[in-house]
Amino acid sequence: MGWKLPTLAAVTVVTFTATAVLFGMAPGASAGCGSGVVDPGAAGGQSVAGYSGEQLENAGIIMNAAAELGLPTTAQTIGVMTAMGESTLRNLDHGDNAINPDGTVADSVGLFQQQERGYGPLADRMDPHKAATAFFTRLMGVDEWETMAPTLAAHAVQINADPNYYTPFYIPATEVVQTLLSTGGAGECAIGGDAVQLAQQLVDAADQGRLIGSTPDHIKEIRWIAQGQTVPDCGVDVRILQVLVLALQIFDQVGVSDINRKCTGQIEGAGTASSHYFNGGGLAVDFYRLNGQGVTGADGNSIRLITALDPVMPAGARVGQVDCRASAGATVSTTNFTQFEDSCNHLHIDVGFTDGQLTTN
């Protein structure tokens, strides 16, 4: 884009509070449950936020480049947003003849309109995957990019004339990313087994330190199920057990603060009307930590979990913290989840208002 360096007063600084968390995915990662790797062609002939065909395929390539570097959904969205602003998600073989600060004409090409100086040969800049990888590599070098407004994070890499230039592209980028994650695989989540088998898997994870509880201890409810014991008012719906197994397929460590409040005698939040309590309880789970990071419902880990679960959840399942995500500018489009407001110190998932079953492989 054209160069016109702004004065400091012209820069609108907005803090993006949704915390992006790295997931430790090795380069060359393949699609797995919640991996963030998508099938670039999965969107088919549909149009998303006005983008279609080649544009959506390029968005998928950008997302995969981020996932292969272990970057979360937040980074994928920033990358797609940037390419929307630079090239409308088209791999352009030309630029806009903008003038660089030193007076030279920019030789920008590709999805990110990268120049030879700084980004190398034309072939690399015209390769969507290499261009995206170069963008994300530079993004990772920006201090605290995770907490910056998305447009400012993009600007820190692109050095656009207007730091706020990318703002209008953030919402459509979010829509494209969420659509590709939900329709493009992002890795299928596979679960099976009855309640006892699922509980045994979870107990194994707890014994390995991968599934952790808080106070009061709700992990004991799972242990009783694994042992084949029926403890009155301490059951856990099999669908919640499935959600926990899926979460452990996505994250190395999962922290749970609430499951069956009737079992522990907790009367809080929605009280006896809570899915944690009514109909015997155990129809909901609250996550308070994912991969060692605190959860707000709007952070990168929460969004990754919501995105991975939504395609397999029954219609009418609920996910909390919609207000937390709205405040953080981290909205998530869901097909099966109904979103509702809840406190921003956990992520609530429940099946208390649906008889539907999870779609499992």
Secondary structure, 3 states (H helix, E strand, C coil): CCCCCCCHHHCCCCECCCCCCCCCCCCCCCCCCCCCCCCCCCCCCCEECCEECHHHHHHHHHHHHHHHCCCCHHHHHHHHHHHHHHHCCCCCCCCCCCECCCCCECCCECCCCECHHHHCCHHHHCCHHHHHHHHHHHHHCCCCHHHECHHHHHHHHHCCCCCCCCHHHHHHHHHHHHHHHHHCCCCCCCCCCCHHHHHHHHHHHHHCCCEECCCCCCHHHHHHHHCCCCCCCCCCCHHHHHHHHHHHHHCCCEEEEECCHHHHCCCCCCHHHCCCCHHHCCCEEEEEEECCEECCCCCHHHHHHHHHHHHHCCCCCEECCHHHHHHHCCCCCCCCCEECCCCCCCEEEECCCCCCCCCCC
